[in-house]
Amino acid sequence: MSNEDVQFPAGSDTEIDSLDKFDAAVARGPLAGFRVQSVDLTARTDALLATGTAGAVFLGCAMEPGAAAKVRADGALVFPPVPQLPFDPYRGGLYSPSELFEGLTEGYERTPDALAYAWFQRTKADGDVFSSMLRSIHDDAISDALDEHLAGKRVVGVMGGHAMARGTAEYGGAAVLGRMLARAGFTVATGGGPGAMEAANLGAYAAPFDDAMLDSALELLAKEPSFRPSVSHWARAAFDVRTRWPHGGPSVGIPTWFYGHEPPNAFANTIAKYFVNAIREDGLLARSTAGVVFLPGAAGTVQEIFDNATPNYYESRGGPTPMVLVDRAHWTERLPTWPLLQALAQDRPMAARIALVDSVSEAPEALARMSGAV
């Protein structure tokens, strides 16, 4: 069969990331144009032998040798699984906390998250093109899955420092903010790490419960205020909260192994973890289509403010999106970012999309107000 004869399915219908989807596609006919991502097909040998696969692409799919030979003979592209790798570069979906923290009872160092970070540390500077290719494939697969997950959602990013400790008033305020945003119908997205990021994800997790649940959860978490000195103890406290109050509200965490010494938090039920921090940072801001709330932070948060301000200034992603800076004293005195942001926005459409508020309780209203700004 020539390339001209191959009929390609349209849009996201080309992606197969489960056996159910594979079986449904095979029932409809040949697999030309489909991309099968990380599906174990060792139990589907008969289907592979009986189905045309010319023009299909198999990414990291385990197959019996005979089936793999037939698929290649058909003309399909086959990228086999990579052995002894602590992550799946071809994965078809995002991570869950239980997946990244599997084996936590034996210590964080045994978890897939820690093993992937250790692999990254060993390979990030060795000049091996194969390792860098695997990281790139993985991150591209994560971006694809993240876009699919967030399609149609009103996403608000919450940015803030990783050093914000559990048990502090600031942490509690960030958690209340996450709960307010989730209850207002927004999907909360954070950098997925500890501190303010964890607090906002915790708040979104608490949104379906009564208000007392968050107070109790904050009290329990305060017993392990930081991931230092023990990530294991810190993470177990979070999973204890999840066990006591299962089925919390959804949110998204977008962390990175570049800062692998900072573990992901367990309250984002969906985690898009990257190797390349620049892709992660830009992607988080670009996907926060309903606005971004910036809690007090240091250099990293200041950088995120202006990473967000630049496309709003030039309108390179369309019209400017809302930006809310929380804590007037922090952003005008300690780190006087607000005056510069105002100066940039002057006489531009983004001027109607920036706001400075005193407390987290004002942020949702500011977002709602600016969403209608011209």
N, C-alpha and C positions, 0 to 999 in steps of 0.2 A: 504494500500500500504506500503510495507517495504522500508527501506532506499535504499536497493539494486535496487529497481524498479524505483527510482527517477532519471530522466534524467536532469542533470544540464546544463544550458547554459554556454558558455565559456566567460571568461574575463569580460570586463566592460558591456557586454550585459546583465549581470544579474541584473543590477541596474535600477530601475524604479523610476524617481523623478518628473513625471508629469502625468496628466491625459491622455495626448496624447500617451505617452509611455505605460501607463497601457492599454489603449484601443487597441493599436497595439499588445501588448503581449497577451491579451485575445483573440483577433481575430485569433492568431496562435494556441491557444490550452491551456492546463493546465499551471499553473504558477509554477510548480515544479522548484526549484532552483533559482527563482527570489527573489530579495530583494527590497521591495517597501518602499521608504524612504519619509516619511512626505508628503504623498499625501492624500488630503481630498476625501475619497471614499464614503461619505454619499449619493452621487447621483449615485453610482454604485452598489447599493444593488442587482439589478437583475443580473448583471454580476457576482458578487461574489457568488450568490446562484447557478448560472448555470455553473460555472467554477471550475474545480478541483484546489485546492490550497495546497494539500499535498506537503510538502517539501519547501514551500515558507516561507519567513520571512517578516512580516509587522512591520516597525519601525515608530512609532508615527503617524499612519494613522487613522484618524477619520472614524468610520463606524457606521451604524445603529446597534442596539443590535442584531437583528436577523442575520444579515450578519456576525457580529463578532463571534457569537456563532457557526454558520456553519463553518467558517474558522477554528476556534479552533478544532471543531469536525473532520475536515479533517485531522488534524495533523500539521497545519501550526503553526509557532511560531509568537505570537502577542505581541509586546511591545506597549502598548497604549500610547497616548499622555499624557504628564505630565501637570496637571492643574496648573494655576497660576504661571507659570515659564516665566521669561521675555526673554527667548531665546528658540530656538528649538534644542534640543540635537541631533535629528536625521536628521537634514537638509541635503538635497541632493546637495546643491550648495553653492557657496561662497556668501558673502554679497556685496551689492552695497552701495554707499554713501547715497543714498536716503532712503534705508532701515534702516541703522543705525541711521540716523539723522531725521527720521520721527517725526514730531511734534516739530521741531526746532523753529517754529514761537512762540510757547508757552514757550520756554526756553529749553536749552540743558538738564536740569535735567529731562525733560519729555520724552526724546528720548529713544528708545530701547537700544542704546549704554550705556547711563548713568544708566538706570535701571538694565542692566546686570552687570555693575560694582558694583552697590549698592548691588545686590544679592551676588556677589562674596565676597564683603567685609563682609557681614553678615555670610557667610557660610565657608569661607576658613580655619578658625581655630576652627570650632565647633566640629570637630571629627565625623561628620555625614557621614557614608560611602555612603549613598544615594546621597548626594550632590557631593562628590568627584567622584562617578561613573558617574553622569550626566556630570560633567566637562570633564571627560575622554572620554565619548562617543561623546560629542560635538567636542572635539579637534581631535579625530580620524576621524570623518565625515568631518571636515574641511581639514585635510591632504589628505583624499581620493579625495575630490573635487578639491583641489589645484593641485594634480598630474594630474588629468584629464584635468584641464584647461591649464596647462603648457606643456602638451605632445607635443613634436616636436618643441617647441619654443627655440630660442637662448636667454637665460635669463642672464642679467647682473645685479648683485646686486649693489646698491649704498648705502653706509653706511656713517653716519655722525651724528653730534650732534643734539639733539632735541632743543637746546637753540638758534640755529641760527635764528635771527629775520628777519621777512619780512622787506624789505626796505634797507637791507644792501647789500654791494657789494658781500659778500660771498653767501648770499641767491640767488642773481641774477646769480652768477656763477654756483651754483648748478643747477639752473633751465636751464641754457644754456646747461650744461652737459646732463641733462635728455633729452632735445630736440635733441641734437646731437646723442645720443645713439639710440633714437627712430627712427630718420631719417636714421640711419645706418642699421636699420632692427632688432635691438635688442628689446627684451621685458624688460623694466625697472622694477625691483623689489626693494622695499625698506622696511624698518621697519614699514612703514605706518603711522608714527606719524607726529608731527610738525617739524619745523626747516629744516635741510638739507633733511630730508625724504620728506616732503611736497614739497620742491623746486624741487627735482628730479621728483616727480610725476607730478607736474605742468608743467615742461618742456616737459615731454612725452605727456601730454594733449595738449600742444601748438604745437606739431610737425606738424599737418596737416595744420596749419594756416600760414600766412606770418609772417615774423620776427617781424613786428610792433605789432602784437597781444600780444606777450609775454611782450614787453616793457609796453604796456598799462595795462596788467593784473598785472604786478609787481607794477605799480604805484597805482592801485586801492587797492591791498592787503596791501600796505605799511601803509594805514590808520588804519589798525588793526594789528600792528606788532607782537603781541603775543597772545596766548590763555589765558594768565593772564592779567588782572583780570577776563575777561569774555570769556568763551568758546563760548557762544552764539554769541557774536559779531564777534569773530574770524571766526567761522564756516559760519556765514551768509555772510561774505565778500567773502569767497570761493565760495559759491553757487551763489552769485551775478555774479562772473566771469563765472561760468558755464552757467548761464542763458544768459548772454550777448554773449558768444561764445559756443553754444551747440555743441554736437557731437565731442568732442575732441578725441585725440588719446588714445589708451589703455595703461595701466600699472597696476602693482599689488602692493598692500600694505599689509604687514603682521605684524599688530600690536598685542598688547596683553592687556587684562584687568588687568594683573599683574601691569602694569603701567597705570591704568585706569584714573589717574589724568591727563595723557597726552592723549588728544582725538585723534582719527584717523583723517587723513586729507581727504578732499573731492575730491582730484584730481586723486587718484587711482580709476579707474572705477571698479576694482575688488578688494575686500578686504577679506583676510583670517585672521580673528581675533581669537586668542587663549586665553584660560585661563592660560595655563602653559607656562611661558616665555622660559624655557629651550627648549621645543619642538619647539617653534616659532623661536628662534635664530638659532638652529641647522638646522631646516628645511629651513630657508631662505638661509643660506650659502650653504647647500647641493644642493638646486635647482638652484643656480646661476652657471649653467653649462658652461656659456661663460665667466665667470670671475666676479670679484668684484672690484669696485672702492671705495676706502676709502678716504672720505673727512676729513678735520681737525675735530677732536672731542676730547673727554676726555676719562675717564676710560672705558665707555661702548664701544667706538670705538676701543680702544686698545685691549680690550677683544675680540672683533669680529675679529680683525686682526689675533690674535693667535688661535682663534677657527677655522679660515679658514686655517691658516698655518699648523696646526697639521695634518689633513688628507692629505694635499699636501706633507708634509714631509714624512709621512709613506706610501703615495699612497694607503690609505685605501678605497678611493672611485674611484680607477682607477688612471689614469695619473693626474698630478697636473694641476689645472686650473689657469688662469691668475689672478694676484693680482696687482692692480695699486694704489699706495699711492700718493695723491695729496697734494702739498705744501711742498717743500723741507725743508724750515726753521722749519715748525711745526714738521715734523717727524724725523728731525736730531738734532734739538736744544731744542725746547720746550718740546717735548715728544720723546726722541731719540729711537723710535721704529725701524726705518729702519736699523741701524747697527746690531741689534740683528736678524732681519729677514734675512739680508744678511748672517750673520754667520750661521744661521740654514740651509740656502739654499746651502751653499758652498759644491761643489762636489756632488750635488744631482740634479736630473732632474728638481726640482722646481726652480733652479737657473735661468733657462731660462724663467721662468713664473712670475717673480716679476719685478716690475719697480717702480721707483720714478720719478715723473714729477713735474714741477713747477706750472702748471696751468691746469684748467679743460679742456682747449682747446686741450691739448696734450693727454688726457686720451683715447679717442676713437682710435687714431692711435696706441697708445701703446698696447691696447687690440688686435687690428687687427694684429699687428706685432707678439705678443706673441702667438696668436692663431695658428700660423704656426711654433712655436718653437718646437723643439724635446725634 
